[in-house]
């Protein structure tokens, strides 16, 4: 990656870096949902949901469209699901106390030096 690409990638990762935003991305796994469905499913206020959706849309992670009075959201690119799966595997390894080896993917007991 070039320096510019790394900067953009960091912005996208920061855009994903909120529990509600991660929840939205997971909720959209099976297809479009209304904003109302999302804030009810994730248990946050409509204003909080609106703010989080704006961030995800601005960074190209989701898109939205209107159908009558309903606003629908959907993933712009399903590759985000692969990113979420990588994150899920890392989180599972981290929480279970193991570290995934950098080359082989074999769990390791070693912790990186600080």
Backbone as a ProteinNet text record, in pm:
[ID]
protein_1_A
[PRIMARY]
XXXXXXXXXXXXXXXXXXXXXXXXXXXXXXXXXXXXXXXXXXXXXXXXXXXXXXXXXXXXXXXXXXXXXXXXXXXXXXXXXXXXXXXXXXXXXXXXXXXXXXXXXXXXXXXXXX
[TERTIARY]
83.9	0	88.1	42.9	112.6	76	148.4	118.2	-24.3	-64.9	-200.4	-305.2	-280	-373.6	-381.5	-267.8	-268.4	-348.8	-336.8	-413.2	-562.7	-602.7	-744.3	-791.9	-710.5	-746.3	-765.4	-678.7	-690.5	-821.3	-861	-988.3	-1106.3	-1100.7	-1208.4	-1215.1	-1099.9	-1098.7	-1150.1	-1115.6	-1170	-1321.2	-1370.1	-1514.7	-1585.3	-1516.9	-1574.3	-1560.2	-1480.5	-1440.8	-1540.1	-1664.1	-1765.4	-1859.6	-1898.6	-1984.5	-2113.7	-2176.9	-2301.1	-2271.8	-2163.7	-2130.6	-2097.7	-2024.4	-1997.9	-2129	-2219.4	-2350.7	-2429.6	-2422.8	-2491.8	-2436.9	-2305.2	-2244.4	-2285.8	-2289.6	-2335	-2482.7	-2563.3	-2707.4	-2740.3	-2654.9	-2679.9	-2625.3	-2570.5	-2513.3	-2613.6	-2738.2	-2838.2	-2917	-2880.5	-2948.1	-2994.2	-3058.6	-3100.8	-3196.9	-3188	-3279.5	-3316.3	-3432.7	-3471.7	-3394.7	-3385	-3320.1	-3394.2	-3527.8	-3607.9	-3572.6	-3559.9	-3521.8	-3386.3	-3292.8	-3157.5	-3155.4	-3221.7	-3212.1	-3289.5	-3396.2	-3466.5	-3381	-3319.4	-3237.3	-3115.2	-3056	-2932.7	-2956.6	-3080.9	-3115.2	-3056.5	-3054	-3006.4	-3110.5	-3092.8	-3188.5	-3177.9	-3283	-3283.2	-3175.3	-3153.7	-3050.8	-2911	-2886.2	-2756.5	-2736.7	-2841.9	-2832.1	-2804.8	-2872.5	-2853.8	-2709.1	-2651.5	-2512	-2416.6	-2439	-2350.8	-2364.3	-2486.4	-2508.2	-2440.3	-2445.7	-2377.6	-2228.7	-2167.5	-2023.9	-1994.4	-2072.8	-2051	-2071.4	-2171	-2198.1	-2089	-2044.7	-1940.5	-1812.4	-1781.6	-1659	-1679.5	-1794.9	-1818.7	-1848.5	-1882.3	-1910.2	-2054.7	-2146.3	-2286.4	-2340	-2455.1	-2529.1	-2671.9	-2748.7	-2887.9	-2974.9	-3102.4	-3199.8	-3335	-3421.3	-3555.9	-3656.4	-3754.2	-3868.7	-3990.6	-4051.8	-4160.6	-4105.2	-4163.6	-4118.6	-4007.5	-3976.6	-3875.4	-3737.3	-3637.3	-3498.7	-3435.1	-3376.1	-3310.7	-3160	-3089.2	-2942.8	-2898	-2784.1	-2726.8	-2576.4	-2507.9	-2362.6	-2328.4	-2230.4	-2186.1	-2102.6	-2031	-1941.7	-1939	-1972	-1978.8	-1841.5	-1733.9	-1599.9	-1587	-1669.3	-1664.7	-1697.5	-1776.8	-1809.3	-1686	-1597.2	-1471.3	-1385.5	-1385.1	-1311.2	-1368.8	-1502.1	-1567.7	-1533.7	-1527.1	-1493.2	-1349.5	-1257.3	-1118.4	-1114	-1188.8	-1194.9	-1252	-1357.4	-1420.1	-1320	-1244.2	-1145.2	-1034.9	-988.3	-884.9	-937.9	-1059.1	-1118.6	-1132.1	-1176.4	-1190.1	-1054.3	-951.2	-816.9	-767	-787.9	-743.1	-812.1	-944.8	-1020.5	-992.8	-951.3	-920.3	-775.8	-702.3	-566.4	-459.8	-498.8	-400.9	-370.7	-261	-223.5	-204	-258.5	-241.3	-100	-29	106.4	105	203.9	202.5	212.9	277.3	296.9	209	206.6	139.1	-6.3	-45.1	-180.5	-200.2	-90.7	-97.7	-98.1	-190.8	-191.7	-56.5	-19.8	107.9	83.9	162	150.8	231.1	315.8	403.4	326.6	359	302.1	408.6	369	469.1	537.1	665.1	736.7	681.6	686.8	626.4	727.6
-118.2	0	124	222.6	351	423.5	529.6	609.4	661.1	709.2	761.3	652.2	533.5	422.5	382.1	383.9	351.4	454.2	580.9	685.4	665.5	633.2	609.3	484.1	378.8	254.9	280.7	362.4	395.2	468.8	557.4	629.3	533.2	438.3	339.3	254.2	211	131.3	211.8	340.6	426.1	436.9	443.8	452.8	327.2	215.7	90.7	80.6	167.3	155.4	205.1	165.4	201.2	81.6	43	-75	-69.5	46.6	56.9	38.8	98.1	84.3	-60	-129.3	-271.5	-350	-314.3	-379.7	-357.3	-236.7	-205.6	-292.7	-300.1	-380	-526.4	-577.8	-716.3	-731.6	-634.1	-640.8	-638	-573.4	-562.8	-682.2	-778.8	-899.1	-966.3	-974.5	-1048.3	-961.5	-835.6	-749.1	-618.9	-534.3	-401.8	-407.9	-305.8	-289.5	-142.6	-117.1	21.7	77	208.2	274.2	237.7	233.6	196.3	56.3	-37.9	-174.6	-175.8	-98.3	-96.6	-40.8	73.2	128.8	44.3	-23	-114.2	-237.6	-293.9	-413.8	-388.9	-269.9	-240.9	-165.9	-129.3	-69.4	67.7	150.9	287.7	385	510.5	611.6	635.1	693.4	723.1	825.5	923.5	1024.6	963.3	872.9	803.9	720.2	648.2	564.4	649.8	760.8	850.1	896.8	933.8	980.1	868.5	748.1	636.2	596.3	600.1	568.1	670.4	797	902.6	873.1	834.4	803.4	686.2	579.2	461.6	494.3	576.4	612.1	704	799	891.6	817	711.2	634.5	518.8	514.6	418.6	276.8	257.2	122.2	80.3	177.4	147.9	249.1	216.3	308.3	311.8	410.1	417.5	462.3	430.7	475.1	487.4	564.3	583.3	507.1	452	389.5	443.3	543.5	612.2	686.8	659.2	727	651	533.1	449.9	474.2	480.9	488.7	352.6	295	165	182.4	95.9	94.2	-43.6	-47.4	-173	-159.5	-272.5	-271.9	-230	-142.6	-101.8	-209.4	-284.2	-386.3	-500.4	-618.5	-732.3	-775.1	-718.9	-748.4	-707.9	-613.4	-572.7	-692	-787	-905.8	-991.7	-997.9	-1071.7	-1003.1	-869.1	-795	-825.8	-830	-858.5	-1000.1	-1094.5	-1232.2	-1240.7	-1169.7	-1165.1	-1106.2	-1000.6	-937.5	-1035	-1106.9	-1203.6	-1313.2	-1364.9	-1469.4	-1415.6	-1294.3	-1233.3	-1213.9	-1163.4	-1139.4	-1270.1	-1374.8	-1505.3	-1553.5	-1544	-1586.2	-1500.2	-1370.6	-1277.9	-1308	-1324.6	-1347.5	-1484.1	-1579.2	-1712.2	-1721.2	-1609.9	-1605.5	-1647.2	-1685.7	-1725.8	-1611.1	-1624.1	-1526.5	-1604.9	-1556.9	-1625.3	-1599.2	-1705.1	-1691.3	-1612.4	-1525.6	-1435.5	-1503	-1618.9	-1681.7	-1804.1	-1888.8	-2017.1	-2014	-1914.7	-1911.3	-2006.7	-2066.2	-2159.4	-2080.4	-2112.8	-2040.1	-2047.6	-1938.4	-1929	-1877.3	-1920.5	-1874	-1746.6	-1712.6	-1596.9	-1467.2	-1371.5	-1238.3	-1148.7	-1059.9	-971	-886	-855.9	-771.3	-630.2	-564.5	-430.8	-323
0	0	0	-70.2	-66.9	62.3	91.9	210.9	204.6	90.1	72.5	95.4	42.5	61.9	208.6	278.5	421.8	500.2	463.1	531.8	511.6	389.1	361.2	434.6	432.3	502.3	651.7	710.1	852.6	880	790.1	806.6	799.8	707.2	696.3	822.8	872.8	995.9	1114.5	1120.9	1228.1	1214.7	1090.5	1068.6	1119.3	1117.6	1168.1	1320.1	1380.4	1519.7	1622.1	1612.6	1711.1	1722.6	1843.7	1859.3	1777.4	1770.2	1692.1	1543.4	1495.7	1353.3	1317.9	1404.8	1381.8	1380.6	1470.1	1474.1	1346.6	1293.1	1167.2	1055.1	1044.6	938.1	950	1071.3	1090.7	1057.1	1096.9	1072.2	922.9	843.9	700	622.3	692.4	630.2	536.2	577.2	499	401.8	390.2	293.7	355.7	274.4	319.9	438.5	522.3	635.2	645.2	701.6	723.7	842.8	847	960.6	1089.1	1082.1	1199.9	1248	1154.5	1191.9	1261.6	1208.5	1264.5	1406.2	1430.1	1565.5	1665.4	1621.1	1711.7	1740.8	1637.1	1652.8	1740.7	1726.9	1799.9	1930.7	1957	2084.9	2110	2008.7	2029.9	1975.4	2006.6	1963	1812.8	1758.8	1616.1	1582	1670	1641.8	1645.8	1741	1747.4	1621.4	1580.3	1460.8	1338.5	1327.5	1213.1	1203.3	1315.2	1318.6	1275.6	1325.3	1291.9	1144.4	1092.2	950.9	860.8	901.1	823.8	811.8	921.3	920.8	828.2	838.8	754.2	606.7	578.2	438.3	383.3	462.9	420	381.9	454.7	430	332.2	267.1	159.8	203.9	330.2	379.1	355.1	357.4	329.5	229.3	173.6	87.1	141.1	97.8	141.3	24.5	36	-63.6	4.8	-55.8	-1.9	-86.7	-17.3	-82	-8.6	-68.7	0.4	120	235.9	358.1	430	383.3	448.2	388.4	475.2	430.2	456.4	351.9	360.9	354.1	423.7	419.5	373.8	303.5	257.5	249.6	251.6	236	93.8	78.4	-55.9	-121.3	-39.3	-91.6	9.4	-34.9	56.6	108.1	53.2	105.4	252	295.5	436.1	526.3	475.4	554.6	578.4	479.3	497	603.1	603.3	706.4	844.4	852.5	980	1027.3	934.7	971.4	1023.2	958.8	1007.6	1148.1	1169.9	1301.5	1404.2	1366.4	1456.4	1496.5	1399.4	1429.3	1520.6	1492.3	1576.2	1718.3	1729.9	1860.9	1938.7	1871.7	1937.8	1989.4	1906	1947.6	2063.1	2054.2	2158.1	2291.1	2286.3	2409.4	2471	2388.8	2442.1	2490.3	2480.4	2532.4	2434	2315.5	2214.8	2120.7	2052.2	1950	1822	1712.9	1585.6	1535.3	1501.8	1449.1	1319.4	1296.5	1181.7	1046.1	1038.3	907.8	891.4	991.2	977.3	1019	1099.9	1152.4	1269.5	1318.5	1430.1	1560.1	1653.4	1780.6	1850.1	1913.6	1982.5	2122.6	2215.7	2353.6	2376.3	2280.7	2298.2	2280.4	2364.2	2352.8	2292.2	2199	2139.9	2246.4	2227.3	2322.8	2317.3	2430.3	2440.9	2427.6
[MASK]
++++++++++++++++++++++++++++++++++++++++++++++++++++++++++++++++++++++++++++++++++++++++++++++++++++++++++++++++++

